[in-house]
Amino acid sequence: MEDIKLLLTYLETEITDGKKSFLGGGVVVDSDRMMDLTKRIRVAFDEISGNNVLANANKKAQQIVAEASARRQQILDNDTIIADAQAIAEKIKNDAQIVCKNEAKDNYAKLYNMLEKVNANLISASKNIDNSMQNIDMVLDEEK
């Protein structure tokens, strides 16, 4: 923290050492130097009075509020993304169950058709076996 009395002394020296103007009793001073000293006096005064503490606290509070707001929005966005993902996952699951049921029906229908053909072949084979056995019986009866 700068000494305000010292800064005021610098300011007085600038004014005292300034060039005298041609008209009137004024003095020409370096405006940049004067503004710099004035700013430094304000900063030192704020430090002494505690205004800088309040200003810094307000600034920090605003940053915290802004960060919290951004985080809140991020959380809401994440919740929305999660809800969307859950809805998509549920739809995929339901679609998969429908496809699974349809495939199962198709597979049962194909299996039924295959079993029906096997049964028809077995009936035909059974008739052929019966006929063959009857033929053998007839041959055996003739030989007796």
Backbone bond lengths (Angstrom), bond angles and torsions (degrees), N, CA, C in turn:
res aa  C-N    CA-C-N  psi(-1)  N-CA   C-N-CA  omega(-1)  CA-C   N-CA-C  phi
1 M - - - 1.451 - - 1.530 107.65 -
2 E 1.308 114.35 132.63 1.467 119.59 -179.32 1.530 110.47 -83.55
3 D 1.320 113.83 153.58 1.463 120.86 178.72 1.531 108.75 -80.94
4 I 1.324 116.25 120.98 1.470 120.67 -177.84 1.527 110.35 -64.14
5 K 1.333 118.10 -38.83 1.473 120.62 -179.30 1.527 110.36 -62.21
6 L 1.323 116.49 -39.85 1.455 120.25 178.86 1.527 110.57 -65.68
7 L 1.335 116.77 -41.64 1.467 120.43 178.42 1.528 111.29 -63.79
8 L 1.337 115.97 -39.22 1.473 119.54 177.08 1.529 110.52 -65.01
9 T 1.334 117.16 -36.09 1.468 121.20 176.81 1.528 109.68 -63.20
10 Y 1.330 117.19 -42.88 1.476 120.89 176.87 1.525 110.09 -59.26
11 L 1.315 115.27 -43.27 1.461 120.92 -179.26 1.539 110.02 -62.78
12 E 1.301 116.67 -45.86 1.474 120.89 178.49 1.528 110.73 -61.31
13 T 1.345 116.42 -40.92 1.467 120.56 -179.55 1.523 110.12 -63.45
14 E 1.327 117.17 -41.96 1.472 120.98 178.27 1.530 110.23 -58.93
15 I 1.312 115.64 -43.53 1.471 119.74 -178.01 1.535 109.86 -70.01
16 T 1.312 116.58 -43.34 1.464 120.63 -178.23 1.531 111.27 -66.91
17 D 1.321 116.88 -40.33 1.467 120.64 -177.61 1.525 112.47 -84.55
18 G 1.321 117.15 -1.33 1.461 119.95 -178.63 1.516 111.53 -65.39
19 K 1.289 115.89 158.71 1.456 121.85 179.85 1.516 109.27 -75.17
20 K 1.295 115.48 136.35 1.460 120.88 178.79 1.521 108.30 -73.19
21 S 1.329 114.71 137.85 1.467 118.27 179.48 1.520 109.51 -81.44
22 F 1.323 117.44 157.90 1.465 122.81 -178.42 1.515 110.71 -70.41
23 L 1.295 115.78 -36.16 1.462 120.00 -177.82 1.521 109.69 -109.24
24 G 1.252 118.47 137.72 1.456 122.72 177.24 1.509 110.88 74.07
25 G 1.283 114.70 -170.78 1.458 119.29 -176.21 1.523 112.16 -105.89
26 G 1.329 117.71 15.76 1.452 121.25 -175.58 1.515 113.47 -76.67
27 V 1.343 113.37 176.10 1.455 120.89 -179.54 1.535 107.32 -130.26
28 V 1.332 115.69 140.97 1.465 120.62 175.35 1.532 107.04 -94.88
29 V 1.341 115.54 123.78 1.470 120.55 -178.97 1.522 109.01 -121.52
30 D 1.331 115.40 165.37 1.478 122.29 176.59 1.537 107.63 -77.18
31 S 1.320 116.09 109.16 1.473 120.08 -174.77 1.527 111.57 -64.57
32 D 1.339 118.41 -35.94 1.467 120.36 178.76 1.527 110.62 -63.66
33 R 1.318 115.84 -42.97 1.463 120.24 179.37 1.523 110.36 -65.00
34 M 1.337 116.99 -41.56 1.467 120.94 178.98 1.528 110.98 -63.31
35 M 1.325 117.04 -42.76 1.478 120.85 179.66 1.528 110.19 -65.30
36 D 1.326 116.86 -40.11 1.454 120.37 178.76 1.526 110.58 -62.03
37 L 1.306 117.14 -46.09 1.472 120.90 178.93 1.523 110.97 -63.26
38 T 1.327 116.77 -41.15 1.467 121.13 179.17 1.540 110.29 -61.32
39 K 1.337 116.54 -44.37 1.474 120.04 178.99 1.517 110.78 -62.93
40 R 1.319 116.07 -41.40 1.456 119.49 -179.82 1.533 111.36 -65.12
41 I 1.339 116.49 -37.61 1.473 120.33 176.60 1.520 110.22 -64.27
42 R 1.338 117.19 -42.36 1.474 120.48 179.22 1.531 110.94 -61.28
43 V 1.339 115.89 -45.40 1.467 119.97 -179.89 1.530 109.75 -61.46
44 A 1.335 116.54 -45.65 1.476 119.76 -180.00 1.516 110.80 -63.19
45 F 1.326 117.07 -40.87 1.471 120.47 178.90 1.537 110.45 -64.06
46 D 1.327 116.56 -42.41 1.473 119.91 178.51 1.519 110.96 -61.83
47 E 1.325 116.16 -37.55 1.459 119.31 179.09 1.524 110.91 -66.25
48 I 1.321 116.08 -41.31 1.465 119.69 -179.74 1.522 110.76 -68.03
49 S 1.316 116.64 -44.72 1.472 120.27 -175.08 1.522 112.79 -78.48
50 G 1.328 117.44 -13.79 1.466 120.17 -179.18 1.514 112.52 88.41
51 N 1.318 117.98 1.83 1.467 120.38 178.98 1.525 111.84 -62.24
52 N 1.339 115.99 -34.28 1.459 118.10 179.84 1.530 110.96 -67.08
53 V 1.339 117.26 -33.79 1.463 120.79 178.05 1.527 109.41 -63.58
54 L 1.339 115.36 -45.62 1.460 119.83 178.97 1.524 110.81 -64.35
55 A 1.331 116.57 -43.47 1.471 120.33 179.67 1.526 110.60 -63.34
56 N 1.346 116.10 -43.00 1.472 119.62 178.29 1.526 110.89 -65.49
57 A 1.320 116.81 -39.60 1.471 120.23 178.75 1.520 110.48 -64.55
58 N 1.349 116.39 -42.45 1.473 120.01 177.50 1.524 111.00 -63.00
59 K 1.322 115.56 -42.74 1.464 119.89 179.75 1.531 110.17 -62.82
60 K 1.331 116.51 -45.48 1.464 121.33 179.18 1.532 110.34 -63.15
61 A 1.331 116.71 -41.38 1.468 120.60 178.79 1.527 110.49 -62.51
62 Q 1.329 116.57 -41.17 1.467 119.89 178.49 1.528 110.71 -64.84
63 Q 1.331 116.90 -38.56 1.462 120.26 177.22 1.522 110.98 -64.15
64 I 1.328 116.11 -42.43 1.467 120.35 179.88 1.528 110.13 -63.35
65 V 1.335 116.50 -44.02 1.470 120.65 179.15 1.523 109.98 -62.74
66 A 1.336 117.18 -42.82 1.472 120.55 179.66 1.525 110.79 -63.91
67 E 1.340 116.73 -43.22 1.464 120.22 178.77 1.528 111.04 -64.94
68 A 1.329 116.55 -40.69 1.469 120.30 178.86 1.520 110.62 -64.58
69 S 1.311 116.13 -40.24 1.460 120.16 178.81 1.522 110.66 -64.44
70 A 1.336 115.76 -43.60 1.472 119.58 178.35 1.521 110.47 -63.55
71 R 1.339 117.12 -41.74 1.468 121.10 179.37 1.526 110.52 -65.31
72 R 1.336 115.75 -40.22 1.467 120.51 177.77 1.519 109.94 -59.29
73 Q 1.333 115.61 -46.21 1.469 119.79 -180.00 1.523 110.53 -63.18
74 Q 1.334 116.50 -39.77 1.458 120.38 178.89 1.532 110.37 -63.17
75 I 1.324 116.39 -42.03 1.469 120.46 178.67 1.523 110.07 -64.04
76 L 1.342 116.16 -43.90 1.469 119.39 178.15 1.522 110.87 -62.24
77 D 1.332 115.99 -41.25 1.467 119.82 177.72 1.519 110.35 -62.46
78 N 1.348 116.45 -42.93 1.460 120.16 178.39 1.521 111.00 -63.02
79 D 1.342 116.88 -42.05 1.464 120.18 177.75 1.523 110.51 -61.07
80 T 1.323 116.86 -40.86 1.464 120.85 178.55 1.522 110.24 -64.62
81 I 1.320 116.14 -43.09 1.473 120.28 179.18 1.524 109.80 -62.80
82 I 1.332 116.44 -43.40 1.471 120.03 -179.82 1.527 110.35 -64.01
83 A 1.332 116.85 -43.20 1.467 120.08 179.24 1.530 110.39 -62.80
84 D 1.329 116.49 -42.49 1.470 120.21 177.72 1.528 110.81 -62.29
85 A 1.334 116.01 -43.87 1.467 120.31 179.90 1.528 110.88 -63.42
86 Q 1.335 116.14 -39.55 1.466 119.19 178.75 1.527 110.85 -65.61
87 A 1.330 116.98 -40.35 1.469 120.46 178.33 1.518 110.28 -63.86
88 I 1.324 116.96 -42.77 1.472 121.14 179.10 1.527 109.95 -64.31
89 A 1.336 116.21 -43.81 1.465 120.38 179.41 1.530 110.77 -62.21
90 E 1.320 117.00 -41.48 1.472 120.75 178.66 1.524 111.06 -62.69
91 K 1.328 116.89 -42.02 1.473 120.77 178.76 1.526 110.14 -64.47
92 I 1.334 116.99 -43.91 1.464 120.56 178.66 1.525 110.22 -60.84
93 K 1.334 116.23 -43.06 1.464 121.04 179.36 1.527 110.70 -61.80
94 N 1.347 116.57 -46.60 1.472 120.22 179.82 1.527 111.25 -63.04
95 D 1.335 116.24 -43.26 1.468 120.01 178.07 1.523 110.72 -61.48
96 A 1.345 116.44 -40.96 1.467 120.53 179.82 1.524 110.79 -65.07
97 Q 1.334 117.06 -38.69 1.463 119.74 178.24 1.529 111.16 -64.91
98 I 1.321 116.22 -39.85 1.472 120.09 178.22 1.521 110.25 -64.13
99 V 1.332 116.47 -45.99 1.463 120.86 178.60 1.517 109.89 -60.94
100 C 1.341 116.72 -42.06 1.465 121.47 -179.74 1.533 110.83 -61.71
101 K 1.334 116.52 -44.74 1.471 119.90 178.89 1.521 111.13 -63.47
102 N 1.328 117.03 -43.31 1.471 120.57 179.04 1.523 111.32 -63.69
103 E 1.335 116.37 -41.46 1.471 120.23 179.07 1.528 109.76 -65.46
104 A 1.327 116.23 -39.50 1.467 119.39 178.96 1.524 110.32 -63.18
105 K 1.330 117.24 -42.75 1.475 120.31 177.18 1.514 110.88 -60.07
106 D 1.328 116.32 -46.27 1.464 120.75 179.48 1.524 110.96 -61.26
107 N 1.328 116.40 -42.90 1.469 120.11 -179.92 1.532 111.22 -64.97
108 Y 1.348 117.23 -41.21 1.471 119.84 177.41 1.520 110.86 -64.13
109 A 1.332 116.72 -39.43 1.469 119.81 178.84 1.530 110.04 -64.06
110 K 1.317 117.48 -43.24 1.475 120.82 178.71 1.524 110.63 -64.62
111 L 1.340 116.72 -42.50 1.462 121.07 178.75 1.522 110.26 -62.49
112 Y 1.330 116.66 -42.68 1.469 120.12 178.81 1.531 110.57 -60.39
113 N 1.337 116.45 -44.62 1.470 120.46 178.76 1.522 111.34 -61.99
114 M 1.324 117.33 -41.77 1.467 120.56 178.99 1.528 110.59 -64.48
115 L 1.334 116.17 -43.60 1.469 119.34 179.17 1.524 111.43 -65.11
116 E 1.327 115.12 -36.25 1.466 119.39 177.95 1.532 110.33 -63.36
117 K 1.324 117.15 -40.90 1.476 120.87 178.37 1.525 110.39 -67.39
118 V 1.341 115.99 -42.28 1.465 119.78 178.21 1.525 109.77 -61.79
119 N 1.344 116.09 -42.96 1.468 120.09 179.05 1.525 110.62 -62.42
120 A 1.341 117.52 -43.32 1.466 120.96 178.51 1.530 109.87 -61.84
121 N 1.337 117.02 -42.24 1.472 120.13 178.17 1.523 111.42 -64.68
122 L 1.361 115.84 -39.70 1.467 118.98 178.29 1.529 111.66 -65.34
123 I 1.345 116.53 -40.09 1.475 120.08 177.89 1.524 109.59 -62.89
124 S 1.346 114.58 -43.38 1.473 118.93 178.92 1.525 110.03 -64.17
125 A 1.342 117.17 -42.85 1.463 120.49 179.54 1.519 109.96 -65.15
126 S 1.325 117.21 -39.32 1.460 120.70 178.78 1.523 110.82 -62.58
127 K 1.344 116.55 -41.89 1.476 119.91 177.55 1.522 110.33 -63.53
128 N 1.324 116.11 -41.82 1.474 120.13 178.33 1.518 110.38 -63.08
129 I 1.329 117.00 -40.31 1.471 120.69 178.08 1.521 109.35 -64.85
130 D 1.337 118.11 -44.28 1.465 121.61 178.49 1.527 110.26 -60.11
131 N 1.324 116.43 -44.90 1.476 120.50 179.04 1.524 110.80 -62.66
132 S 1.333 114.85 -43.03 1.473 118.22 179.61 1.519 110.12 -63.67
133 M 1.341 116.67 -41.02 1.465 119.41 179.12 1.529 111.02 -65.48
134 Q 1.310 116.86 -38.13 1.473 120.20 177.88 1.524 110.19 -65.29
135 N 1.304 116.28 -40.53 1.471 120.20 178.60 1.520 110.39 -63.48
136 I 1.347 116.18 -41.18 1.457 119.82 179.22 1.521 109.34 -65.91
137 D 1.345 117.06 -40.75 1.470 120.66 177.90 1.523 110.60 -60.16
138 M 1.322 115.83 -41.55 1.458 119.73 -178.91 1.527 109.72 -66.18
139 V 1.306 116.18 -40.99 1.472 119.06 179.15 1.529 109.02 -64.93
140 L 1.274 117.37 -42.28 1.464 121.52 -179.28 1.529 110.43 -66.72
141 D 1.305 117.35 -38.41 1.461 120.63 179.11 1.516 110.46 -67.17
142 E 1.272 117.20 -35.73 1.472 120.73 -179.92 1.513 110.80 -69.57
143 E 1.245 118.11 -30.19 1.445 122.23 -177.55 1.539 111.01 -79.75
144 K 1.189 118.30 -15.59 1.458 119.72 -178.16 1.467 109.78 -78.35
